């Protein structure tokens, strides 16, 4: 209890500054749909600088389904009071936020995402897959084909097409088209390798006071090999498992290569 009070006290000056900035700048309402291992924590860290805590609804990763569902149960008035809605599962809230809310999401190259996912989960004890990876001594290749999480196999395609895994694989073209059509609902869509440019667009369209600093990255898995340093055989395995996501990502790049929506 004492530690919690101390933390609140230490953060008080920062919150006062946020309130003043909020009054002066009047940032636009913004929803950020955070996809796992796509730079989301760095983005959220930045966005939270621009909105006071009382105006922020952050979906906690420990139980994202619960917190996303909770938001849908709020009255329209209460839902519209929030100016920043962010976290895993924010996709479910697109139809529940204010109509003038700016919506955004960020994708990462699928092979890089799986590699990052594995090394992050393996090294960080708080990750929900950490214990399983280390108890079973799973290699990157084992992890990619394990099926221990829906985040590891064609995650983008299945999530945004809203089809089951079997149906998506049976009708790949339909799945990819459905996914793309859903993704077009977002006002801003970008890729991690072009994040600074996307965030400039966010800053402009949302009227944010502070600029994004790519040096302030969060939750970055250090000492992680690049795809070029990993066995071609393992890379091929990851490609096979995520073949739909690779096609979808390529289409996303083609559509949004010059700039976000």
C-alpha positions as a LaTeX table, in Angstrom:
\begin{tabular}{lrrr}
\hline
Residue & $x$ (\AA) & $y$ (\AA) & $z$ (\AA) \\
\hline
Unk1 & 0.00 & 0.00 & 0.00 \\
Unk2 & 2.82 & 2.40 & 0.94 \\
Unk3 & 4.62 & 1.62 & $-2.34$ \\
Unk4 & 1.45 & 2.31 & $-4.32$ \\
Unk5 & 0.91 & 5.67 & $-2.59$ \\
Unk6 & 4.57 & 6.57 & $-3.17$ \\
Unk7 & 4.27 & 5.76 & $-6.87$ \\
Unk8 & 1.13 & 7.90 & $-7.23$ \\
Unk9 & 2.86 & 10.76 & $-5.42$ \\
Unk10 & 5.91 & 10.54 & $-7.70$ \\
Unk11 & 3.73 & 10.53 & $-10.80$ \\
Unk12 & 1.53 & 13.41 & $-9.64$ \\
Unk13 & 3.58 & 16.25 & $-11.23$ \\
Unk14 & 3.62 & 14.38 & $-14.55$ \\
Unk15 & $-0.15$ & 13.93 & $-14.47$ \\
Unk16 & $-0.65$ & 17.64 & $-13.73$ \\
Unk17 & 1.46 & 18.47 & $-16.80$ \\
Unk18 & $-0.60$ & 16.03 & $-18.89$ \\
Unk19 & $-3.81$ & 17.72 & $-17.75$ \\
Unk20 & $-2.48$ & 21.15 & $-18.73$ \\
Unk21 & $-1.27$ & 19.86 & $-22.11$ \\
Unk22 & $-4.61$ & 18.15 & $-22.65$ \\
Unk23 & $-6.54$ & 21.37 & $-22.04$ \\
Unk24 & $-4.25$ & 23.39 & $-24.30$ \\
Unk25 & $-3.92$ & 20.92 & $-27.18$ \\
Unk26 & $-7.25$ & 19.09 & $-27.10$ \\
Unk27 & $-5.90$ & 15.92 & $-28.77$ \\
Unk28 & $-8.28$ & 13.91 & $-30.92$ \\
Unk29 & $-9.73$ & 10.68 & $-29.57$ \\
Unk30 & $-7.54$ & 7.74 & $-30.58$ \\
Unk31 & $-7.80$ & 3.94 & $-30.55$ \\
Unk32 & $-4.63$ & 1.89 & $-30.98$ \\
Unk33 & $-5.03$ & $-1.84$ & $-31.64$ \\
Unk34 & $-1.84$ & $-3.45$ & $-30.33$ \\
Unk35 & $-0.77$ & $-6.62$ & $-32.18$ \\
Unk36 & 1.68 & $-8.85$ & $-30.23$ \\
Unk37 & 5.37 & $-8.16$ & $-30.94$ \\
Unk38 & 4.67 & $-5.34$ & $-33.37$ \\
Unk39 & 6.18 & $-2.47$ & $-31.39$ \\
Unk40 & 2.98 & $-1.79$ & $-29.50$ \\
Unk41 & 4.41 & $-1.05$ & $-26.06$ \\
Unk42 & 6.70 & 1.62 & $-27.49$ \\
Unk43 & 3.71 & 3.19 & $-29.24$ \\
Unk44 & 1.53 & 3.05 & $-26.12$ \\
Unk45 & 4.34 & 4.56 & $-24.02$ \\
Unk46 & 4.46 & 7.47 & $-26.46$ \\
Unk47 & 0.69 & 7.92 & $-26.75$ \\
Unk48 & 0.21 & 7.98 & $-22.98$ \\
Unk49 & 2.45 & 11.04 & $-22.80$ \\
Unk50 & $-0.24$ & 12.97 & $-24.65$ \\
Unk51 & $-3.34$ & 11.95 & $-22.69$ \\
Unk52 & $-4.13$ & 12.20 & $-18.96$ \\
Unk53 & $-4.70$ & 8.95 & $-17.10$ \\
Unk54 & $-8.37$ & 9.70 & $-16.43$ \\
Unk55 & $-8.96$ & 9.88 & $-20.19$ \\
Unk56 & $-7.08$ & 6.65 & $-20.98$ \\
Unk57 & $-8.55$ & 3.15 & $-21.19$ \\
Unk58 & $-5.66$ & 0.69 & $-21.38$ \\
Unk59 & $-6.56$ & $-2.94$ & $-21.98$ \\
Unk60 & $-4.35$ & $-4.91$ & $-19.61$ \\
Unk61 & $-2.46$ & $-7.73$ & $-21.39$ \\
Unk62 & $-2.89$ & $-10.20$ & $-18.53$ \\
Unk63 & $-6.62$ & $-10.48$ & $-19.23$ \\
Unk64 & $-7.26$ & $-8.56$ & $-22.43$ \\
Unk65 & $-10.54$ & $-10.34$ & $-23.19$ \\
Unk66 & $-11.99$ & $-9.31$ & $-19.83$ \\
Unk67 & $-11.00$ & $-5.65$ & $-20.15$ \\
Unk68 & $-12.15$ & $-5.41$ & $-23.77$ \\
Unk69 & $-15.49$ & $-6.99$ & $-22.84$ \\
Unk70 & $-15.81$ & $-4.66$ & $-19.84$ \\
Unk71 & $-15.51$ & $-1.63$ & $-22.11$ \\
Unk72 & $-18.40$ & $-2.85$ & $-24.27$ \\
Unk73 & $-20.61$ & $-2.99$ & $-21.16$ \\
Unk74 & $-20.11$ & 0.69 & $-20.34$ \\
Unk75 & $-22.80$ & 3.20 & $-21.22$ \\
Unk76 & $-22.30$ & 5.15 & $-24.44$ \\
Unk77 & $-21.60$ & 8.27 & $-22.41$ \\
Unk78 & $-18.86$ & 6.57 & $-20.38$ \\
Unk79 & $-17.25$ & 4.97 & $-23.46$ \\
Unk80 & $-17.15$ & 8.30 & $-25.27$ \\
Unk81 & $-15.46$ & 9.96 & $-22.28$ \\
Unk82 & $-12.23$ & 8.07 & $-22.98$ \\
Unk83 & $-9.85$ & 9.78 & $-25.40$ \\
Unk84 & $-7.15$ & 7.10 & $-25.65$ \\
Unk85 & $-8.12$ & 3.44 & $-25.94$ \\
Unk86 & $-5.20$ & 1.07 & $-26.41$ \\
Unk87 & $-3.97$ & $-2.48$ & $-25.98$ \\
Unk88 & $-4.40$ & $-6.05$ & $-27.17$ \\
Unk89 & $-7.99$ & $-6.68$ & $-28.16$ \\
Unk90 & $-8.78$ & $-3.07$ & $-29.06$ \\
Unk91 & $-10.02$ & $-4.43$ & $-32.40$ \\
Unk92 & $-13.19$ & $-5.53$ & $-30.61$ \\
Unk93 & $-13.89$ & $-1.95$ & $-29.58$ \\
Unk94 & $-13.94$ & $-0.32$ & $-33.02$ \\
Unk95 & $-17.74$ & $-0.22$ & $-33.01$ \\
Unk96 & $-17.92$ & 1.04 & $-29.42$ \\
Unk97 & $-15.72$ & 4.13 & $-29.48$ \\
Unk98 & $-16.79$ & 7.65 & $-30.43$ \\
Unk99 & $-17.48$ & 8.07 & $-34.19$ \\
Unk100 & $-14.79$ & 10.77 & $-34.45$ \\
Unk101 & $-12.15$ & 8.52 & $-32.87$ \\
Unk102 & $-8.99$ & 8.04 & $-34.95$ \\
Unk103 & $-8.15$ & 4.33 & $-35.20$ \\
Unk104 & $-4.79$ & 2.73 & $-35.94$ \\
Unk105 & $-2.78$ & $-0.49$ & $-35.92$ \\
Unk106 & 0.77 & $-1.56$ & $-36.82$ \\
Unk107 & 2.04 & $-4.75$ & $-38.47$ \\
Unk108 & 5.45 & $-6.39$ & $-38.49$ \\
Unk109 & 7.06 & $-8.65$ & $-41.08$ \\
Unk110 & 5.70 & $-12.11$ & $-40.08$ \\
Unk111 & 9.01 & $-14.00$ & $-39.92$ \\
Unk112 & 10.62 & $-11.27$ & $-37.81$ \\
Unk113 & 7.56 & $-11.24$ & $-35.57$ \\
Unk114 & 7.77 & $-14.97$ & $-34.83$ \\
Unk115 & 11.51 & $-14.76$ & $-34.11$ \\
Unk116 & 10.96 & $-11.81$ & $-31.78$ \\
Unk117 & 7.98 & $-13.55$ & $-30.18$ \\
Unk118 & 10.05 & $-16.63$ & $-29.36$ \\
Unk119 & 13.06 & $-14.88$ & $-27.85$ \\
Unk120 & 10.93 & $-12.45$ & $-25.88$ \\
Unk121 & 8.72 & $-15.19$ & $-24.46$ \\
Unk122 & 11.72 & $-17.38$ & $-23.67$ \\
Unk123 & 13.65 & $-14.69$ & $-21.78$ \\
Unk124 & 10.93 & $-12.81$ & $-19.94$ \\
Unk125 & 9.47 & $-14.74$ & $-16.97$ \\
Unk126 & 6.23 & $-12.75$ & $-16.97$ \\
Unk127 & 5.29 & $-13.90$ & $-20.48$ \\
Unk128 & 2.47 & $-16.46$ & $-20.50$ \\
Unk129 & 4.48 & $-18.91$ & $-22.64$ \\
Unk130 & 7.79 & $-18.59$ & $-20.77$ \\
Unk131 & 7.33 & $-21.54$ & $-18.44$ \\
Unk132 & 6.18 & $-23.87$ & $-21.22$ \\
Unk133 & 9.07 & $-22.94$ & $-23.52$ \\
Unk134 & 11.71 & $-23.49$ & $-20.86$ \\
Unk135 & 10.19 & $-26.59$ & $-19.28$ \\
Unk136 & 9.94 & $-28.30$ & $-22.68$ \\
Unk137 & 13.21 & $-26.75$ & $-23.91$ \\
Unk138 & 11.54 & $-25.65$ & $-27.15$ \\
Unk139 & 13.76 & $-24.44$ & $-29.98$ \\
Unk140 & 12.64 & $-21.66$ & $-32.31$ \\
Unk141 & 11.58 & $-24.25$ & $-34.88$ \\
Unk142 & 9.70 & $-26.27$ & $-32.24$ \\
Unk143 & 7.98 & $-23.10$ & $-31.11$ \\
Unk144 & 6.92 & $-22.10$ & $-34.62$ \\
Unk145 & 5.14 & $-25.41$ & $-35.27$ \\
Unk146 & 3.97 & $-26.08$ & $-31.70$ \\
Unk147 & 0.50 & $-24.56$ & $-31.95$ \\
Unk148 & 0.72 & $-23.54$ & $-28.29$ \\
Unk149 & $-0.68$ & $-20.09$ & $-29.09$ \\
Unk150 & $-2.98$ & $-18.61$ & $-31.72$ \\
Unk151 & $-0.37$ & $-15.87$ & $-32.08$ \\
Unk152 & 2.07 & $-18.20$ & $-33.86$ \\
Unk153 & 0.24 & $-19.39$ & $-36.98$ \\
Unk154 & $-1.24$ & $-17.00$ & $-39.55$ \\
Unk155 & $-2.23$ & $-14.76$ & $-36.68$ \\
Unk156 & $-2.95$ & $-11.66$ & $-38.78$ \\
Unk157 & $-5.09$ & $-13.47$ & $-41.34$ \\
Unk158 & $-7.20$ & $-15.40$ & $-38.84$ \\
Unk159 & $-7.63$ & $-12.43$ & $-36.51$ \\
Unk160 & $-8.78$ & $-9.97$ & $-39.14$ \\
Unk161 & $-10.69$ & $-12.35$ & $-41.43$ \\
Unk162 & $-12.56$ & $-13.63$ & $-38.35$ \\
Unk163 & $-12.49$ & $-17.11$ & $-39.87$ \\
Unk164 & $-11.47$ & $-20.29$ & $-38.09$ \\
Unk165 & $-7.99$ & $-21.69$ & $-38.67$ \\
Unk166 & $-9.20$ & $-24.59$ & $-40.81$ \\
Unk167 & $-11.55$ & $-22.43$ & $-42.87$ \\
Unk168 & $-8.84$ & $-19.83$ & $-43.50$ \\
Unk169 & $-6.41$ & $-22.48$ & $-44.74$ \\
Unk170 & $-9.10$ & $-24.14$ & $-46.86$ \\
Unk171 & $-10.05$ & $-20.83$ & $-48.50$ \\
Unk172 & $-6.85$ & $-18.76$ & $-48.37$ \\
Unk173 & $-7.84$ & $-16.16$ & $-50.95$ \\
Unk174 & $-11.15$ & $-15.48$ & $-49.22$ \\
Unk175 & $-9.41$ & $-15.28$ & $-45.84$ \\
Unk176 & $-6.86$ & $-12.75$ & $-47.08$ \\
Unk177 & $-9.52$ & $-10.62$ & $-48.78$ \\
Unk178 & $-11.69$ & $-10.64$ & $-45.66$ \\
Unk179 & $-8.70$ & $-9.68$ & $-43.54$ \\
Unk180 & $-7.77$ & $-6.81$ & $-45.88$ \\
Unk181 & $-11.34$ & $-5.52$ & $-45.91$ \\
Unk182 & $-11.37$ & $-5.44$ & $-42.13$ \\
Unk183 & $-7.97$ & $-3.76$ & $-41.92$ \\
Unk184 & $-9.31$ & $-0.97$ & $-44.15$ \\
Unk185 & $-11.62$ & 0.01 & $-41.29$ \\
Unk186 & $-8.65$ & 1.57 & $-39.50$ \\
Unk187 & $-7.87$ & 5.20 & $-40.25$ \\
Unk188 & $-4.12$ & 4.63 & $-39.99$ \\
Unk189 & $-2.27$ & 1.44 & $-40.87$ \\
Unk190 & 1.50 & 1.10 & $-40.81$ \\
Unk191 & 4.41 & $-1.30$ & $-40.51$ \\
Unk192 & 7.06 & $-1.47$ & $-37.82$ \\
Unk193 & 9.90 & $-0.83$ & $-40.26$ \\
Unk194 & 8.26 & 2.49 & $-41.17$ \\
Unk195 & 7.11 & 3.42 & $-37.68$ \\
Unk196 & 8.62 & 6.93 & $-37.41$ \\
Unk197 & 6.75 & 8.05 & $-40.54$ \\
Unk198 & 3.50 & 6.55 & $-39.29$ \\
Unk199 & 3.86 & 8.27 & $-35.92$ \\
Unk200 & 4.41 & 11.64 & $-37.63$ \\
Unk201 & 1.05 & 11.09 & $-39.30$ \\
Unk202 & $-0.53$ & 10.14 & $-35.97$ \\
Unk203 & 0.94 & 13.22 & $-34.30$ \\
Unk204 & $-0.48$ & 15.43 & $-37.03$ \\
Unk205 & $-3.95$ & 13.89 & $-37.31$ \\
Unk206 & $-4.47$ & 13.46 & $-33.56$ \\
Unk207 & $-3.04$ & 16.90 & $-32.74$ \\
Unk208 & $-0.53$ & 15.49 & $-30.24$ \\
Unk209 & 1.89 & 17.79 & $-28.44$ \\
Unk210 & 4.86 & 15.44 & $-28.21$ \\
Unk211 & 6.74 & 13.85 & $-31.09$ \\
Unk212 & 7.55 & 10.15 & $-31.26$ \\
Unk213 & 11.15 & 9.22 & $-30.40$ \\
Unk214 & 12.22 & 5.91 & $-31.92$ \\
Unk215 & 15.04 & 5.68 & $-29.36$ \\
Unk216 & 12.51 & 5.21 & $-26.56$ \\
Unk217 & 11.65 & 1.66 & $-27.54$ \\
Unk218 & 10.01 & $-0.63$ & $-24.98$ \\
Unk219 & 9.99 & $-4.44$ & $-24.56$ \\
Unk220 & 12.72 & $-4.98$ & $-27.14$ \\
Unk221 & 14.24 & $-8.47$ & $-27.04$ \\
Unk222 & 17.99 & $-7.86$ & $-26.90$ \\
Unk223 & 20.58 & $-10.35$ & $-28.11$ \\
Unk224 & 18.09 & $-11.68$ & $-30.62$ \\
Unk225 & 19.44 & $-13.01$ & $-33.92$ \\
Unk226 & 18.24 & $-11.46$ & $-37.16$ \\
Unk227 & 16.51 & $-13.64$ & $-39.79$ \\
Unk228 & 19.80 & $-13.65$ & $-41.74$ \\
Unk229 & 21.56 & $-15.31$ & $-38.79$ \\
Unk230 & 19.05 & $-18.13$ & $-38.50$ \\
Unk231 & 19.21 & $-21.40$ & $-40.41$ \\
Unk232 & 17.43 & $-21.20$ & $-43.80$ \\
Unk233 & 15.65 & $-24.45$ & $-42.91$ \\
Unk234 & 14.11 & $-22.85$ & $-39.80$ \\
Unk235 & 13.13 & $-19.76$ & $-41.79$ \\
Unk236 & 11.39 & $-22.01$ & $-44.32$ \\
Unk237 & 9.50 & $-23.72$ & $-41.51$ \\
Unk238 & 8.28 & $-20.37$ & $-40.20$ \\
Unk239 & 7.27 & $-19.36$ & $-43.74$ \\
Unk240 & 5.27 & $-22.55$ & $-44.22$ \\
Unk241 & 3.42 & $-22.12$ & $-40.94$ \\
Unk242 & 2.68 & $-18.45$ & $-41.65$ \\
Unk243 & 2.24 & $-18.52$ & $-45.41$ \\
Unk244 & $-1.09$ & $-16.64$ & $-45.32$ \\
Unk245 & 0.32 & $-13.89$ & $-43.13$ \\
Unk246 & 3.27 & $-13.44$ & $-45.48$ \\
Unk247 & 0.91 & $-12.89$ & $-48.42$ \\
Unk248 & $-1.32$ & $-10.60$ & $-46.37$ \\
Unk249 & 1.63 & $-8.58$ & $-45.11$ \\
Unk250 & 2.91 & $-8.12$ & $-48.65$ \\
Unk251 & $-0.48$ & $-6.76$ & $-49.71$ \\
Unk252 & $-0.51$ & $-4.42$ & $-46.71$ \\
Unk253 & 2.92 & $-3.15$ & $-47.76$ \\
Unk254 & 1.69 & $-2.59$ & $-51.32$ \\
Unk255 & $-1.38$ & $-0.67$ & $-50.18$ \\
Unk256 & 0.30 & 1.42 & $-47.49$ \\
Unk257 & 3.88 & 1.59 & $-48.81$ \\
Unk258 & 3.90 & 5.33 & $-49.52$ \\
Unk259 & 2.13 & 6.44 & $-46.39$ \\
Unk260 & $-0.58$ & 5.33 & $-43.95$ \\
Unk261 & $-4.23$ & 5.79 & $-44.92$ \\
\hline
\end{tabular}
